Amino acid sequence: MSRPASLLPLAIALAFSSAAIAREPVAWVNPFIGTLADFGQLSPAAVAPYGMVQLGPDTDPANHAGYDFAARQLTGFSHTRAVGVGCSGAGGDVRVALGYAGTGSAWLMDKDQERATAGYYSVRYGNGITAAMTATRGAGVIRFVLPRDGRITLTIAFDHGYSRRHGAQWQSAPDGELRASFSAGTVCDVGTYHLNSATLVSRNGGAAHPQWTGPSGEARTMLDIRKGDVIEVRTGLSSVDPAAAAGVRAAELGRRSFSIIAAATRADWNRQLSRLTIQGTREQQVIFATALFRVMQTPVAIADPDGRFRGSDGSVAQLPAGEQYYTSWALWDNYRTQMPLLALLDPARAGAIARSLVRLYQTGKQRWGTPTEPFLTVRTEHAGIVLLDFRRRGIVDFDAKAALAGMVAESATLARKTPDEQIEAAYDDWAVAELASDLGERDLAARFRAKALSYRTMWKSIFATLGPDADVVHARGLYQGTLAQYRWAPVFDLKWMADTLGQRFRPELEQFFARNLFNMTNEPDIQVPYMLAWAGDAAAARRIVAQYLQQPVPHRYTNAGVRPQPWIGRSFTAGPQGFADGMDDDAGAMSAWYIWSTLGLYPLTLGRPELVATTPFVAKATLRVPGRAPLIVRPGDHGGVRLEGGAQPSPIRILSRPAG
């Protein structure tokens, strides 16, 4: 879909071909959603489903993904970035910059000639240079078209990025191939990732034979060109070594033309996006398809075509044919919404993700990043809850006993000082108890159930009756959020919480929203609207969800504190703003919340496979999982959700009464 020329009204921004829309799900996708300033922290980069390569523009100024829709200065095109995460993001690797000699290192972008769709990005810049790019899982192509005769400078930087750089070195071959190894900080610079690349440059379809010079972190060459010349830069990435990166480039790009590669990636996106489609308004279609596009970008598949990859312990491993290894985790954010959505949409891939998490446990899993990560990543907390949830949703093709062993060992390392840490550790321990019970480990289950429920004493003393610090961000050492928000976090123990509060439960839930204590811009309390549905009032839940799906609302919070004045606006839009101010997409967490809410369903308690239901906000949604009959989701005749068709037992189990 073409980028709107400016921040125009929605009717103009969505003016594209109705015929194309009817043919392909990908035609709804607008990668510019969430790319403005601090609204989403996203990029219009070209990317394949679950791909390592996110090949897109770097601008000045920029958000955490290297780009700001409002920026006009272009500094280059880099091959990696995280998907809407915090701190300063991570990635920005292998930045390619091409310009006419003497024109500097930043160029004015022609925003009227900027385009993006799923798997493709292009822009005109620097008085007429056109750059178009596309990507496969592990490789990318940039196609430059030069508007006039002259000499150009081509620079490829390996010491550039959005997190701290730790080292880079490159070497060139006689044919001009450029191979490099480099390392940088993971998100928030907690760990270090190590990556390799291999790049070939061609001119008009033939070898360009560039002569590279420069320091260890940056390679430069100059080429004399003619008007209309086409320069292509083709790069492969690998966690293994530079030679493996060259193998990725050869296997995934080969000699195929740019247009064929772009068409293949587009077709792959169409296959993936076809798994879940809706009938709704034009705006709903755009936001929904783009949200699904973001959900399907993480975690990242890093195993090379030959099955090799490095794990988080730095060692090279070999997978059997047809298997894939996933990393680039942001589980603290997206375990709540995105992971159960992947389990519903793509059970086979969810199985590979589960096996990757088990392997992570077996090779030294850390809460954040290790010093030897194979790719940029964020956090891995609550992996055990994901594994329990997958298994109970029918994804059983992973070693559950090995998972349990890893979860038990991890429990001893969990932080338990602050109120939020105690609740989150209790949820992890509850998952251990539940999985142990499922596997027949009764004594272990009993021990961990008691350990999990020991948080209750703390909860009653701090949360049963909130004090004057209830609406203070970071009160009593909270990592994020307020005590009023974390009060509702023990979703694994809802019946006890409701019983403890007694007749206060429903009124105080309602007051939570009436006093605007809810924070849609961060994850700790995004489940709370659905607690009303759990308690039996689906209509009230739907009214609140509708506000955040469709209407401008006052947003009071940032991660740092309560705003002096609320920011008033919509939480989800179809324009470059995309999200509420300060709201990161957080590796698909918020996009998945939008999708679940549009369907009128929500995974309230991960680890229990039932979904709570309100009423869909669209006339029809269709779930298509290969090998299964399509499942239709519609509004019920008198509210609620009606399911039609699909496999039996249905992959969607709706909670009909409060869980015990």
C-alpha positions, 0 to 999 in steps of 0.5 A, a space after each residue: 500500500 502506498 504511503 499517505 503523502 502527509 498526515 491526511 484524513 483517513 479517507 485520503 490515507 486509505 485511498 487504494 484500489 478496491 480490486 487489489 484489496 479484494 484479491 490479496 490480504 497483503 493489500 490491506 497492510 500499511 507498514 507506516 502505521 506506528 512509525 511516527 515518533 514515539 507512537 509504536 516504535 515501528 519501521 516500514 522495513 521490508 521483512 519476510 514472515 518471522 525473518 531475521 532481515 528487516 531491511 529499511 531506512 534509517 533517518 535523522 531523527 529516528 525512533 527505536 527502529 531507526 526511522 521516524 515518519 516525520 523525518 526528512 533526512 535519510 542516513 542509509 538502509 540497515 538490515 536489522 531492527 527489533 519490532 516496537 520495543 523499548 529502551 533504544 531498540 537494537 539492530 541497525 546492522 549492515 547499514 548501506 549508504 549510497 550517494 553521489 560523491 561530495 553530497 555528504 552522508 545524509 540526504 533529503 527524502 522525497 516523502 511523496 515518493 516513499 512506498 511500503 507494503 509487506 516485504 517491500 520498501 522504496 524511496 527517492 532521495 538525494 536529488 533523484 536516486 531511487 532505492 527499493 528493497 525486499 527481503 527473505 528470511 535471512 537475506 536482503 536486496 537493495 536496488 539503487 537506480 541512478 538518475 545521472 552520470 557521475 561518481 558515487 560513494 557506497 559505504 557499508 557500516 558494521 559499527 552502526 546501530 541502535 544499541 552499544 557496538 562491541 566490535 566489528 571487522 570485515 574483509 573483502 575477496 578479489 571479486 569484491 565480496 564483502 564479509 563481516 562479523 560484528 557484535 552489539 548490545 541486545 535491547 537495553 544493552 543487557 547482553 550481547 549478540 554476534 552476527 555475520 554478513 556477506 555482501 555482493 554488489 552488482 552493476 546492471 546485472 553484472 559484477 561491479 568488482 568494488 575495491 573496498 577500503 576503510 577502518 574495521 567497522 566500515 567499508 567504502 568504495 567509489 564507482 563511476 556510473 552512467 545515468 540509469 545504472 542499477 546498483 544492487 547490494 545483496 546481503 546474507 546474514 547468519 549467526 554461524 560465520 561469514 561463510 555461512 552468511 554467503 551460503 544464506 545469500 546464495 540459497 535464499 536469493 540465488 540469481 533470481 531478479 529483484 522483482 521475483 524475490 519481492 513477489 515471492 515474499 509478497 506471496 509468502 505474506 499472503 499465505 500467512 495473512 490468509 490464516 485470519 481475515 475479517 469482514 469489516 470497515 475499511 479502517 478495521 481491515 487496514 488496522 487488523 491486517 497490519 496488526 497481524 503483519 506485526 504479530 508475524 514478525 517475531 520471534 525470528 527464525 535464525 537457522 540457516 537453510 542447511 539447519 545450522 545456527 548458534 544458540 544463546 550459549 554461543 555454540 553451533 547446533 545442527 537441526 534436522 531437515 525441515 526444522 527451524 530455531 527461533 529467537 529474538 524473544 520479548 516474552 515479558 511483553 508478548 506472552 500475554 497476547 501474541 504467543 497464544 495468538 500464534 498457537 491458534 493461527 499456526 500450531 506447527 510453527 508454535 511447536 517449533 517455537 516451543 522446541 526452541 524455548 526448551 532448547 533455550 532452557 537446556 543451554 543456559 536461559 537468562 531472564 534477559 540476554 546472554 553475552 553470546 546471543 545469536 541475534 538481537 533479543 529482549 527478555 525471556 521471562 514467562 517462557 514456562 507459562 507459554 509452554 504450558 499454554 501451548 501444550 494445553 492448546 494441543 501443541 504437544 510436539 516438544 519435550 514437556 519433561 525437559 521443559 519442566 526441568 528447566 522451569 523448576 531450575 529457573 524458579 530458584 533464580 526468579 526475583 521475588 523482592 517487589 510486589 510485581 516480582 512476587 506476583 510474576 514469580 508466583 505465575 511461573 511457579 503456578 505453571 510449574 505446578 500445572 505442568 507437573 500435574 499434567 505429567 503425573 508428578 504429583 509431589 512436585 505439583 503440590 510443592 510448587 502449587 504451595 510455593 505459587 500461592 504463597 504470594 497471597 499474604 503479600 497480596 492481601 497486605 498491599 492490594 486488598 485495600 489500596 493505600 495512598 500510593 496506589 496511583 504512583 508509577 514505580 511505587 514500592 519498587 514496581 518495575 513498571 505500572 502502579 499498584 492499582 494496575 498490578 492489583 489485578 495481575 494474578 490471573 492464575 488465581 482469579 477466583 481466590 482474588 474475587 472471593 477475597 474481595 467479596 462484594 467489592 470485586 465488581 464495584 472496584 473493577 468498575 471504579 478502576 475504569 471510572 477513575 481512569 486508572 487503566 493504562 492501555 499503553 503498557 502490558 501489566 494491566 491490559 487484561 483487566 477489561 476482560 475480567 469483567 467478562 470473566 465475572 459475568 458482565 461481557 457487555 460491560 467488558 465490551 463497552 470498555 474495549 470499544 473505547 480503546 479500539 475505536 475512540 479517543 480516550 485520555 491516556 494518563 500514564 507514561 513508563 516514568 509516571 503520571 502525566 500532568 495532563 492526559 494525552 487524548 487520542 485513539 489507542 489504535 489508528 490506521 495512520 503513521 501515528 498508529 498507537 497512543 503516545 508512548 505506546 510501544 507495540 512490544 514485539 506484537 503484544 499490542 497488535 495481538 491485543 487489537 486482534 483478540 479484541 476485534 474477534 471478541 475473544 481474549 486469553 485471560 489466563 495463559 495456561 488455561 486454554 479457554 478464552 473469555 468472550 465479549 462480542 466481535 467488532 466485525 461481522 465475520 472473521 475466518 480462521 484458516 489453518 492448513 489441514 483443518 476446516 475453516 472456522 468462522 467467528 461471528 457475533 451471536 444473535 443476542 451478543 457473545 460469539 458464535 463459532 461455525 464450522 472448523 475442526 472438532 474439537 474446536 481450537 477455540 474454547 470459550 469459557 462459559 463460567 468463572 474458572 476455579 
